[in-house]
């Protein structure tokens, strides 16, 4: 182990090492052994803090959801101060968060095993989803807002009358983000590159999305 570690530092050092591996090698090159090597500790050291690979990935995914929630909340508040669209703002924050840390984003929404019962993970993922629900409902003709929105877990929204509208917003935002990260939209970028696609999303796509929400009637 590296000299100079204080109590609790090793856990953060392993998370930092894991994030570096994700940034350089992506999810496909991610292993506990490589994370331990980057942190300067033995291959067995991560097990003391995370149990196994799932535990470490879950910790990273929790950070990912926390970062996403923080970015969306900050963007929504800034939009309010500027008199802009909060829904547009959280969509842009979603994209920016993914582009800034694609490795972390792929852990959050990827196919690698996560511990969905981890309390911190459940709380972080629920908060991110609730922000999306809150801003979606604010655009509906009849706001479906509720005081206890952030006390609910995502599965509890399954029977809500505005589920289709919630899924529409998430599908458009997440789908566009994933396609962009995977390079599947590169052939549409033209000479202006990725910036043209980002501009298209923040302007025309969001306008279409908001128009669809405002013409919807979840109670029908």
Secondary structure, 3 states (H helix, E strand, C coil): CCCCCCCCHHHHHHHHHHHHHHHHHCHHHCCHHHHHHHHCCCCCHHHHHHCCHHHHHHHHHHHHHHHHHHHHHHHHHHHHHHCCCHHHHHHHHHHHHHHHCHHHHHHHHCCCCCCCCCHHHHHHHHHHHHHHHHHHHHCCCCCCCCCCHHHCCHHHHHHCCCHHHHHHHHHHHHHHHHHHHCCCCHHHCHHHCHHHHHHHHHHHHHHHHHHHHHCCCCCC
